[in-house]
Structures are given as structure tokens and as C-alpha cells.
């Protein structure tokens, strides 16, 4: 600490107050102390080690001397050479530098350049807390995920081999929001080299997965897709047209083997209650391949589906 101005009051209501000050802290020494508090430790359980330098250019602090987890802290500063080893990611996450600001129950990170494995991202974030645990995180990012990072994401979500994404993906703009007990939302624009533009809006919460909208557009395709999955229910919406040439630019192995799908179709499916499920619209396709059993695909050569509420008509279906 330097240029520190403040006071410590002793007695029954012992307290500490710092009106101004500067400080430098080694995070490998600071982190074990912070994580030693029981409630804080629960929120950091997946973080193994933290190292780097925290440079604080201004600091104001006030609170009970013996209860640091209740202190009201306002500070600005920089983080340098941050390395976080966490169980959430296979490689340490590195940040060369970033600007920090702490005000009331909020920590704000700006202009942070982060390397995670073979991915390079620029990140800004606002994290809300109650001094004992994190309650919300709002993260903006852009950059390019590498092949190893994409492999990790695909394995994490157990994507089948037919839906492995090409490593030419770039993220020009994305926002990830996490709320305690509410789940994670992700809104992003995605681009592929010489490929389509994609807009994605999804929510993952304790009830299940909901894709509010997935929009795919290029010279060959213009398709909008929505999907909701929770216990006992599936919602599905598709509007537009999607061709194999577009899908080939997204996936390494596309189920659209020189095929296409088009229509305007909605479905609300109740598990075990098909007669109470509803379907509406038209869906047509040709030359589609799907994995049925491990390494044994089945092909839909041609299909046309027409639905009106609880009735569905399937025109002659050709399978191989």
C-alpha cells in the first residue's frame, strides 16, 4: 500500500475506513486468503490457482474490522499477467492486461485480451456479487475460438460427429449472461470464412434448453429455427429454406448430403401424450442423412409433411 489515508476504530464496534490509497497485490498470495472465507470458497470451487499482479490506482474501503466479507469497497486499477487454472477449461486462461473497477456490489472488467488454449478473445464483463457469492455475470466478447477449444465445447455438449463445427468460426459479437438459479443466456453473431452469417439466441436453465432463435443466411439459404426442450415437452419451429451448400460451410460432416429442407412448420410435442401434441404447417426435404444407430445412418431421399393442428399427412416417404 502507498499514499494511504484512513483510520481504524477499535473497541466493541471495531471498524476500518480508507478514504484514499494505492496498492499492488500478488494474486497468488491474495487468492488463497479470499477463497478461505466459507461462502466465497463455494463460488470459487472450480478455480484451482490464480496468479498475476493487481495494481490498484485508487481505493476506498469501509466496514467492520473483523468482517472483511461485508466491507464496502470502491476501487479502480489494472490486472497484469493474470493466469487462472480452472476445472471448467482444459488449459489455463491467460489475460495479459485488463482494466478493473469495483463499485458497491459490482466488479467491472474492460479492454481485456484473453487467451484460452488456442482461442483468442477480447472481453468486457460486469459481475454482481453480495460480498459472499456471485449472483450475476454479464460478459461481452469477440474473437476467434481455435480448433482445440471447439473440440472441447463439442465434447462438453456431446455433439455427434455429424455436427462437428468447422474451425473457421469467428465471433464478431457475443453476450453471455449468467444469473444464479436462473441459468445462462447466450446471444451472438457468428461468421464462417466464406460461409453464412448466423445469429444465435439461446437459454440454458434448470428446466432445460431453449433456442429462442437460430438464423442462418447466405446466398443459398435463409432459415430461422427455434427449439425448446424441458421435461416432458419439446417445441420446434422452422421457417425458410436451408441447403447442403450452406451446411457444408458450417459442419465438417453435414447430414445434408446434397440435400435441402424448406417450409414453415411448428410443433409442440408432449412426451407420452402424442394425441395432445399439436403440429402446424408444411415441411419438405430431400437427400437427408441422419445417424440412427452408431455408424449406421439412414437416408431420407424425399419427404413432404403437411400438418393442421392434430392431424399430419406425410406424402410418400422414401428411405434408404
TACOR-V155679 format. One record per residue. PSI is psi in degrees with one decimal (NA if undefined). Layout:
psi->PSI
psi->PSI
This chain:
psi->150.7
psi->159.0
psi->43.1
psi->129.3
psi->125.0
psi->-168.5
psi->155.0
psi->124.2
psi->126.2
psi->172.9
psi->-162.3
psi->-38.7
psi->58.3
psi->135.7
psi->165.7
psi->143.1
psi->127.8
psi->119.0
psi->-31.4
psi->152.0
psi->165.7
psi->154.1
psi->158.2
psi->131.9
psi->140.5
psi->119.1
psi->-26.7
psi->-20.5
psi->-33.5
psi->-38.4
psi->-46.4
psi->-35.2
psi->-45.4
psi->-44.2
psi->-6.1
psi->-18.8
psi->131.7
psi->-50.9
psi->-36.7
psi->-40.0
psi->-35.3
psi->-37.6
psi->-16.2
psi->20.3
psi->-26.6
psi->-4.0
psi->119.0
psi->-57.9
psi->154.8
psi->133.5
psi->162.5
psi->-172.7
psi->132.4
psi->114.3
psi->114.8
psi->118.1
psi->-23.4
psi->144.1
psi->130.1
psi->134.2
psi->141.1
psi->137.7
psi->176.0
psi->134.6
psi->-37.8
psi->6.1
psi->69.5
psi->-23.1
psi->-5.1
psi->3.2
psi->143.0
psi->114.5
psi->132.7
psi->126.3
psi->155.6
psi->150.6
psi->-163.2
psi->150.2
psi->133.5
psi->138.0
psi->45.3
psi->133.1
psi->121.8
psi->121.5
psi->113.6
psi->149.7
psi->-11.5
psi->-15.2
psi->141.4
psi->-23.8
psi->152.2
psi->144.3
psi->126.6
psi->138.3
psi->115.4
psi->-45.1
psi->159.1
psi->151.7
psi->136.6
psi->144.9
psi->130.0
psi->126.6
psi->126.0
psi->-123.1
psi->44.1
psi->138.0
psi->128.9
psi->127.3
psi->131.6
psi->157.4
psi->44.3
psi->127.7
psi->117.0
psi->134.5
psi->123.8
psi->103.9
psi->-124.4
psi->17.5
psi->144.2
psi->122.0
psi->151.5
psi->127.9
psi->141.6
psi->146.8
psi->148.6
psi->122.8
psi->124.4
psi->141.7
psi->169.1
psi->28.8
psi->-8.3
psi->-19.5
psi->159.2
psi->140.2
psi->-20.3
psi->144.1
psi->129.9
psi->113.1
psi->126.2
psi->139.7
psi->156.6
psi->155.1
psi->-156.8
psi->114.8
psi->139.8
psi->173.7
psi->-42.6
psi->-38.5
psi->-39.4
psi->-39.5
psi->-40.3
psi->-43.5
psi->-43.1
psi->-38.8
psi->-37.2
psi->-43.2
psi->5.5
psi->44.9
psi->136.5
psi->157.3
psi->-30.3
psi->-12.4
psi->29.4
psi->129.6
psi->142.5
psi->144.0
psi->18.9
psi->16.4
psi->136.2
psi->150.5
psi->94.5
psi->-23.0
psi->131.4
psi->152.4
psi->125.7
psi->128.0
psi->126.8
psi->133.1
psi->134.0
psi->130.3
psi->4.9
psi->-18.6
psi->-164.5
psi->131.1
psi->146.3
psi->120.1
psi->126.2
psi->153.0
psi->133.9
psi->146.8
psi->151.5
psi->144.7
psi->122.1
psi->27.0
psi->-168.4
psi->164.4
psi->141.1
psi->136.1
psi->131.7
psi->134.4
psi->108.8
psi->160.9
psi->129.8
psi->115.6
psi->179.7
psi->-23.1
psi->-28.5
psi->-162.4
psi->135.6
psi->117.8
psi->103.0
psi->-38.4
psi->135.6
psi->109.7
psi->125.8
psi->124.7
psi->134.6
psi->-164.1
psi->-25.5
psi->-25.7
psi->151.4
psi->94.1
psi->140.6
psi->131.6
psi->138.4
psi->147.3
psi->135.3
psi->132.0
psi->118.1
psi->172.4
psi->118.2
psi->-2.3
psi->143.9
psi->128.6
psi->137.1
psi->133.9
psi->135.0
psi->132.1
psi->131.4
psi->-153.2
psi->145.0
psi->124.2
psi->163.8
psi->-30.5
psi->-34.2
psi->-47.4
psi->-33.1
psi->-26.4
psi->-9.1
psi->-48.1
psi->148.1
psi->-37.4
psi->99.7
psi->142.8
psi->-7.8
psi->77.8
psi->88.4
psi->29.6
psi->-169.5
psi->164.1
psi->140.7
psi->160.3
psi->-169.8
psi->100.9
psi->138.6
psi->143.7
psi->139.1
psi->107.3
psi->127.3
psi->121.6
psi->126.1
psi->2.8
psi->57.4
psi->-33.7
psi->-19.5
psi->-1.9
psi->157.4
psi->146.2
psi->143.7
psi->131.6
psi->-166.6
psi->138.8
psi->126.5
psi->152.2
psi->167.1
psi->141.5
psi->58.4
psi->140.3
psi->131.5
psi->142.0
psi->119.0
psi->-54.0
psi->158.1
psi->120.4
psi->10.4
psi->92.9
psi->162.0
psi->148.2
psi->135.7
psi->107.4
psi->-33.5
psi->134.9
psi->153.4
psi->120.4
psi->129.2
psi->128.5
psi->143.2
psi->93.8
psi->-100.5
psi->3.9
psi->138.3
psi->132.0
psi->124.7
psi->114.9
psi->162.5
psi->122.1
psi->128.8
psi->117.3
psi->150.4
psi->NA
